[in-house]
């Protein structure tokens, strides 16, 4: 008899080195794909111009064809009237009839030429339209492939974010004592390190301060400056601060973020959503020049 099935051993969790190698390979792959995608976008834009020009030529050919057809019909009517007139006595119409025959022949030749040009224009427009549809489908497919690869890169980046120490099974966080020469907790230190890995910080980071309240004297808060000297950040650094704050909120559950303050607003991870804060009277006091991150 067969014994009971036993669960297979779980795959080992990839190391940070392995994840970084996979991430590097993915970045190279997506860069090649994006380059190819962009080149095809340029070709598609050119194809759209050519297809539009072909439809313009077809429209002109259709108009020329209608004009030539109308001229042939008018000429046929005139010939009919002339032939009837020739049956009348004393009516010398030979010269006129000869002239009309010559003109009709010329118009019929022009009609045949215009008809051929119309067919050529129609064929060219049809071919370019079909090519355009195929190119558009190819570009759309490559965009989807690139987006899938970008999502995979995001997943790898998320996997690189470690789980901070002190997280309990239920999701709460055990208190930590400050340590080290910087007088901050291990979780706060990990958060600062991860921010420095993911962002090119241009201004100092302030953490421990000897105050009477708040998270700074407890070693559980850091201010990531977006300007210096209490000045409002530039539009570029405002966008940079937005990105940093969003990153801290997204990865907060793994790193132990309690709340983020930025631009006179607070985001408490226990009660998601930005909330406006009261005016504290200044650029720095209202957190316009720095992203404040407090940890559990």
KACOR-V160934 format. One record per pair of residues at least 24 apart in sequence whose ideal C-beta (glycine too) atoms are under 10 Angstrom apart, sorted by the first residue. I is the first residue (numbers start at 0). GAP is how many residues later the second one is. If there is no record, write none. Layout:
i	gap
I	GAP
I	GAP
//
This chain:
i	gap
12	146
13	142
13	145
13	146
15	143
15	144
15	146
17	141
18	137
18	138
18	140
18	141
19	136
19	140
21	130
21	131
21	134
21	137
22	129
22	130
22	132
22	133
22	134
22	136
22	137
23	132
24	131
25	123
25	124
25	126
25	127
25	129
25	130
25	131
26	122
26	123
26	126
26	129
28	117
28	120
28	123
28	124
29	115
29	116
29	117
29	118
29	119
29	120
29	122
29	123
30	115
30	118
31	114
32	109
32	110
32	112
32	113
32	115
32	116
32	117
33	108
33	109
33	112
33	115
33	116
35	106
35	109
35	110
36	101
36	102
36	103
36	104
36	105
36	106
36	108
36	109
37	101
37	104
37	108
38	100
38	103
39	95
39	96
39	98
39	99
39	101
39	102
39	103
40	94
40	98
40	101
40	102
42	92
42	95
42	96
43	87
43	88
43	91
43	92
43	94
43	95
43	96
44	90
44	94
45	89
46	81
46	82
46	84
46	85
46	86
46	87
46	88
46	89
47	80
47	84
47	87
47	88
49	74
49	75
49	78
49	81
49	82
50	73
50	74
50	76
50	77
50	78
50	79
50	80
50	81
50	82
50	84
51	73
51	76
51	80
52	71
52	72
52	75
53	67
53	68
53	69
53	70
53	71
53	72
53	73
53	74
53	75
53	78
54	66
54	67
54	69
54	70
54	73
54	74
55	65
55	69
56	60
56	61
56	63
56	64
56	65
56	67
56	68
57	59
57	60
57	61
57	62
57	63
57	64
57	65
57	66
57	67
57	68
58	62
58	66
59	57
59	58
59	61
60	53
60	54
60	55
60	56
60	57
60	58
60	59
60	60
60	61
60	63
60	64
61	52
61	56
61	59
61	60
62	51
62	55
63	46
63	47
63	49
63	50
63	51
63	53
63	54
63	57
64	46
64	49
64	50
64	51
64	52
64	53
64	54
64	56
65	48
65	52
66	43
66	44
66	47
67	39
67	40
67	41
67	42
67	43
67	44
67	45
67	46
67	47
67	49
67	50
68	38
68	42
68	45
68	46
70	32
70	33
70	35
70	36
70	37
70	39
70	40
70	43
71	32
71	35
71	36
71	38
71	39
72	34
73	33
74	25
74	26
74	28
74	29
74	30
74	31
74	32
74	33
74	36
75	28
75	31
75	32
77	25
77	26
78	24
78	25
156	41
156	90
156	94
157	92
157	93
157	96
159	34
159	37
159	38
160	29
160	33
160	36
160	37
160	86
160	89
160	90
160	92
160	93
160	94
161	28
161	31
161	32
161	89
161	92
161	93
162	27
162	90
162	91
162	92
162	93
163	24
163	25
163	26
163	27
163	30
163	87
163	88
163	89
163	90
163	91
163	92
163	93
163	131
163	132
164	25
164	91
165	90
165	129
165	130
166	86
166	87
166	88
166	89
166	129
170	82
171	84
171	124
172	83
172	84
172	85
172	122
172	123
173	82
173	122
174	43
174	45
174	121
175	42
175	43
175	44
175	80
175	119
175	120
176	41
176	42
177	29
177	30
177	39
177	40
177	41
177	42
178	40
179	28
179	39
180	27
181	25
181	26
181	37
181	40
182	24
182	25
182	26
182	27
182	33
182	34
182	35
182	36
183	24
183	31
183	32
183	34
183	35
183	36
183	37
183	38
183	111
184	30
184	33
184	34
184	35
184	36
184	71
184	110
184	111
185	33
185	70
185	109
186	32
186	33
186	68
186	69
186	70
186	71
186	108
186	109
187	27
187	30
187	31
187	32
187	33
187	34
187	67
187	68
187	69
187	105
187	106
187	107
187	108
188	30
188	33
188	106
189	64
189	65
189	66
189	105
190	29
190	30
190	31
190	33
190	57
190	60
190	61
190	64
190	65
190	66
190	102
190	103
190	104
191	30
191	32
191	101
191	103
193	53
193	54
193	57
193	60
193	61
194	27
194	29
194	49
194	52
194	53
194	56
194	60
194	96
194	98
195	28
197	45
197	46
197	49
197	50
197	53
198	25
198	41
198	42
198	44
198	45
198	48
198	92
199	40
200	24
200	25
200	39
200	43
201	24
201	25
201	26
201	34
201	35
201	38
202	24
202	25
202	26
202	30
202	34
202	86
202	87
203	24
203	86
204	85
204	86
204	88
205	84
205	86
206	86
213	78
213	80
214	43
214	44
214	77
214	78
214	79
214	80
214	81
215	76
215	78
217	76
217	77
218	76
219	36
219	38
219	73
219	74
219	75
219	76
220	37
220	38
220	40
220	71
220	72
220	73
220	74
221	68
221	69
221	70
221	71
221	72
221	73
222	38
222	61
222	64
222	66
222	67
222	68
222	69
222	70
223	24
223	38
223	66
223	67
223	68
223	69
224	59
224	64
224	65
224	66
225	36
225	37
225	61
225	62
225	63
225	64
225	65
226	56
226	57
226	61
226	62
226	63
227	61
228	54
228	55
228	60
229	52
229	53
229	54
229	55
229	58
229	59
229	60
230	52
230	53
230	57
230	58
231	51
231	56
231	57
232	30
232	50
232	55
232	56
232	57
236	52
237	24
237	25
237	50
237	51
239	51
240	46
240	47
240	48
240	49
240	50
241	49
242	48
243	46
243	47
243	49
244	29
244	42
244	46
244	47
244	48
245	45
246	44
247	43
247	44
247	45
248	25
248	44
251	41
251	43
251	44
254	38
254	40
254	41
255	38
255	39
255	40
256	36
256	37
256	38
256	39
257	35
257	36
257	37
257	38
258	33
258	34
258	35
258	36
258	37
259	27
259	31
259	32
259	33
259	34
260	25
260	26
260	29
260	30
260	31
260	32
260	33
261	24
261	25
261	26
261	27
261	28
261	29
261	30
261	31
262	24
262	25
262	26
262	27
262	28
263	24
265	26
265	28
267	26
268	25
268	27
269	26
//
